[in-house]
């Protein structure tokens, strides 16, 4: 399964970025092989409007099945849902810790966004 985690840095030891669309980086992880890659999110991060749909499009292009993040606003949540990407909110700690919590079932997909727009 391909998972994306919002991150403040480029490694698995980086802290989870609590904001999805305006995260500094996304870490894409193949949960079966453990391989990962970091993607700089400076484009959508600095956008005045539309950061959620832009970041959602990136994840869809990368064929991500699950997003793990701290929080996700309504526009981004709708875009992710439309792309068939499950959204897991409430993540904290390092990227590696959040991934392990997801794999162990401690973090599960959300039914809706957990913050208001332009959070």
C-alpha positions as CSV (number, residue, x, y, z in Angstrom):
1,X,0.0,0.0,0.0
2,X,1.2,3.5,-0.8
3,X,0.9,6.0,2.1
4,X,1.6,9.7,2.2
5,X,2.5,11.4,5.5
6,X,2.6,15.2,5.9
7,X,6.1,16.0,7.2
8,X,8.2,18.9,8.4
9,X,11.3,17.3,6.8
10,X,12.7,14.8,4.3
11,X,13.2,11.7,6.5
12,X,11.3,9.2,8.5
13,X,12.7,10.8,11.7
14,X,11.1,14.2,10.7
15,X,8.1,15.4,12.7
16,X,4.7,15.0,11.2
17,X,3.4,18.3,9.9
18,X,0.1,18.9,11.5
19,X,-1.3,20.7,8.4
20,X,-1.9,18.6,5.2
21,X,-2.0,20.9,2.3
22,X,0.5,23.4,3.6
23,X,2.9,20.7,4.9
24,X,6.6,21.4,4.1
25,X,7.0,17.9,2.6
26,X,5.2,14.7,1.9
27,X,6.9,11.4,2.7
28,X,5.6,8.6,0.3
29,X,6.0,5.2,1.8
30,X,5.4,1.7,0.3
31,X,4.2,-0.2,3.4
32,X,5.1,-3.6,1.8
33,X,8.7,-2.8,0.9
34,X,9.5,0.0,3.4
35,X,10.9,2.2,0.6
36,X,10.2,5.9,0.9
37,X,10.7,9.1,-0.9
38,X,10.3,12.8,0.1
39,X,8.5,15.3,-2.0
40,X,9.0,19.1,-1.4
41,X,5.5,20.7,-1.1
42,X,6.6,24.3,-1.5
43,X,4.3,25.0,-4.5
44,X,0.9,24.3,-2.8
45,X,2.3,25.3,0.6
46,X,2.7,28.9,-0.6
47,X,-0.5,29.1,-2.6
48,X,-2.9,31.8,-1.5
49,X,-5.9,29.6,-2.4
50,X,-6.4,26.0,-3.5
51,X,-3.6,24.4,-1.6
52,X,-5.9,21.5,-0.6
53,X,-6.9,20.5,-4.1
54,X,-3.4,21.0,-5.4
55,X,-1.8,18.8,-2.7
56,X,-4.7,16.3,-3.2
57,X,-3.9,16.1,-6.9
58,X,-0.3,15.4,-6.2
59,X,-1.2,12.5,-3.9
60,X,-3.6,11.1,-6.5
61,X,-0.9,11.4,-9.2
62,X,1.4,9.4,-6.9
63,X,-1.3,6.7,-6.5
64,X,-1.5,7.2,-2.8
65,X,-4.2,5.1,-1.0
66,X,-3.9,6.7,2.5
67,X,-2.9,10.1,3.8
68,X,-1.6,10.3,7.4
69,X,-1.6,13.9,8.8
70,X,-2.4,16.0,11.8
71,X,-5.4,17.8,10.4
72,X,-7.3,18.1,7.1
73,X,-9.7,20.9,6.1
74,X,-13.0,20.4,4.2
75,X,-11.9,21.3,0.7
76,X,-8.8,19.0,0.9
77,X,-10.9,16.2,2.5
78,X,-13.5,16.4,-0.3
79,X,-10.7,16.4,-3.0
80,X,-9.0,13.4,-1.4
81,X,-12.3,11.5,-1.0
82,X,-13.1,12.1,-4.6
83,X,-9.7,10.6,-5.6
84,X,-10.4,7.6,-3.4
85,X,-7.7,8.5,-0.8
86,X,-8.5,7.7,2.8
87,X,-7.6,10.4,5.3
88,X,-6.1,9.6,8.7
89,X,-6.0,12.6,11.0
90,X,-4.6,13.0,14.6
91,X,-1.1,12.0,13.7
92,X,1.8,13.4,15.7
93,X,5.4,12.6,16.6
94,X,7.8,11.4,13.9
95,X,6.8,10.2,10.5
96,X,8.0,6.7,11.5
97,X,6.0,6.8,14.7
98,X,2.8,7.8,12.8
99,X,3.3,5.1,10.3
100,X,3.7,2.5,13.0
101,X,0.6,3.7,14.8
102,X,-1.3,3.5,11.5
103,X,0.0,0.0,10.8
104,X,-1.0,-1.2,14.3
105,X,-4.5,0.2,14.0
106,X,-4.0,3.1,16.5
107,X,-4.7,5.6,13.7
108,X,-7.7,5.0,11.5
109,X,-9.4,6.8,8.6
110,X,-11.6,9.8,9.4
111,X,-15.2,10.2,8.2
112,X,-14.8,14.0,7.6
113,X,-12.5,16.9,7.9
114,X,-11.5,17.8,11.5
115,X,-10.9,21.6,11.0
116,X,-12.5,24.5,9.2
117,X,-11.4,25.9,5.9
118,X,-8.2,27.9,5.7
119,X,-7.0,26.5,8.9
